[in-house]
Amino acid sequence: MVPADDGRGDWFDTGDLAHLDEDGYLRITGRTKDVIIRGGENVPVAYVENVLYEHPAVEAVAVVAVPDPRLQERACACVVLKPGASGFEFAEMQAHLAEKGVAKQYWPERLEVLDELPRTPSGKIQKFQLRAQVVDGPAG
């Protein structure tokens, strides 16, 4: 027996987060269950990323965990700036998060401004590669 079509279609919740870019293409940007555990408290990565996306200079963002000997993990915001944007620094990120009402315990402790984020052929950010890049690379 085949169920009647209710007009909604079938779907499967993959847990991926996405947005439409200016050309109307769907860009996969993260996962809904992505959390950082800092000192026993869960930092909702998707929430912080979505707020950072609202900054006019930010083209792409991914927040990843960086190991910490005392707190278990710390948050690092990795951003790619829009063409022509410059000067997005740690203090500006903090001011933006404060202006948007984000609780301080969710603020990333580190900011890396990158030329690009590692992605799969379908455009999904490869956080495992990004994590390795920021752990092994210089602090920003």
C-alpha positions as CSV (number, residue, x, y, z in Angstrom):
1,M,0.0,0.0,0.0
2,V,1.4,3.4,-1.0
3,P,0.5,6.4,1.2
4,A,-1.4,9.3,-0.4
5,D,0.7,12.2,-1.5
6,D,0.0,15.0,1.0
7,G,2.0,17.6,-1.1
8,R,4.8,17.8,1.4
9,G,7.0,15.2,-0.3
10,D,9.3,12.9,1.5
11,W,12.4,14.1,3.4
12,F,15.1,12.9,5.6
13,D,16.7,15.0,8.3
14,T,20.4,14.6,7.7
15,G,21.4,17.0,10.5
16,D,23.1,19.3,8.0
17,L,22.8,23.1,8.1
18,A,22.7,25.1,4.9
19,H,21.9,28.4,3.4
20,L,21.2,29.8,-0.1
21,D,24.0,31.9,-1.5
22,E,23.5,35.0,-3.6
23,D,23.2,32.9,-6.8
24,G,20.5,30.7,-5.3
25,Y,22.8,27.7,-4.7
26,L,22.4,25.6,-1.6
27,R,25.6,25.6,0.5
28,I,26.1,23.1,3.3
29,T,27.6,24.9,6.2
30,G,27.6,22.6,9.2
31,R,25.7,20.1,11.4
32,T,22.9,20.7,13.9
33,K,24.4,18.4,16.5
34,D,27.9,20.0,16.4
35,V,28.8,21.0,19.9
36,I,32.0,22.0,21.7
37,I,32.4,20.9,25.3
38,R,34.2,23.6,27.3
39,G,34.6,22.9,31.0
40,G,31.6,20.6,31.1
41,E,29.3,23.1,29.3
42,N,28.1,22.5,25.8
43,V,28.7,25.4,23.3
44,P,26.1,25.3,20.5
45,V,28.3,25.6,17.4
46,A,25.5,26.1,14.9
47,Y,24.0,29.0,16.9
48,V,27.4,30.8,17.1
49,E,28.1,30.2,13.4
50,N,24.7,31.6,12.5
51,V,25.3,34.8,14.5
52,L,28.7,35.2,12.9
53,Y,27.1,34.8,9.4
54,E,25.1,37.9,10.2
55,H,28.3,40.1,10.2
56,P,28.5,42.0,7.0
57,A,32.2,41.1,6.4
58,V,31.7,37.4,6.8
59,E,31.4,35.2,3.7
60,A,31.8,31.8,5.4
61,V,32.3,30.6,9.0
62,A,33.0,27.4,10.9
63,V,33.5,27.1,14.6
64,V,35.7,24.1,15.6
65,A,37.0,22.7,18.8
66,V,40.6,23.1,19.8
67,P,41.9,20.8,22.5
68,D,42.6,22.4,25.9
69,P,44.3,20.6,28.8
70,R,42.2,22.3,31.5
71,L,38.8,22.8,29.8
72,Q,38.8,19.8,27.4
73,E,38.0,22.0,24.4
74,R,38.0,25.7,23.4
75,A,36.2,27.3,20.4
76,C,38.0,28.7,17.4
77,A,36.0,30.7,14.8
78,C,37.4,30.2,11.3
79,V,36.0,32.8,8.9
80,V,36.4,33.7,5.2
81,L,35.7,37.4,4.5
82,K,33.7,38.7,1.6
83,P,35.6,40.1,-1.3
84,G,36.8,43.6,-0.4
85,A,36.2,43.1,3.3
86,S,39.2,43.5,5.7
87,G,40.1,44.2,9.2
88,F,37.8,41.6,10.9
89,E,39.7,41.1,14.1
90,F,39.0,39.3,17.4
91,A,37.7,42.4,19.1
92,E,35.3,43.1,16.3
93,M,34.0,39.5,16.5
94,Q,33.5,39.9,20.2
95,A,31.6,43.2,19.7
96,H,29.4,41.6,17.1
97,L,28.6,38.7,19.4
98,A,27.8,41.1,22.3
99,E,25.6,43.2,20.1
100,K,23.6,40.2,19.1
101,G,23.2,39.1,22.7
102,V,25.2,35.9,22.6
103,A,26.1,34.7,26.1
104,K,29.8,35.2,26.8
105,Q,30.3,31.5,27.6
106,Y,29.5,30.7,23.9
107,W,32.1,33.2,22.5
108,P,35.1,31.6,20.7
109,E,38.4,32.1,22.4
110,R,40.2,32.3,19.1
111,L,39.7,33.7,15.6
112,E,41.3,32.6,12.4
113,V,40.7,34.5,9.2
114,L,41.4,32.2,6.2
115,D,41.4,32.5,2.5
116,E,39.0,29.5,2.2
117,L,37.5,26.6,4.2
118,P,38.3,23.0,3.3
119,R,35.2,21.6,1.5
120,T,34.0,18.4,0.0
121,P,33.2,18.4,-3.8
122,S,29.5,19.1,-2.8
123,G,30.5,22.2,-0.8
124,K,30.2,20.8,2.7
125,I,32.8,22.2,5.1
126,Q,35.2,19.5,6.3
127,K,35.5,20.4,9.9
128,F,37.9,17.6,10.7
129,Q,40.4,19.1,8.2
130,L,39.8,22.6,9.5
131,R,40.3,21.4,13.1
132,A,43.7,19.8,12.1
133,Q,44.7,23.0,10.3
134,V,44.0,25.3,13.2
135,V,45.5,22.9,15.8
136,D,48.7,22.5,13.8
137,G,48.9,26.0,12.5
138,P,49.8,29.4,14.1
139,A,47.4,31.0,16.5
140,G,45.5,34.0,15.2
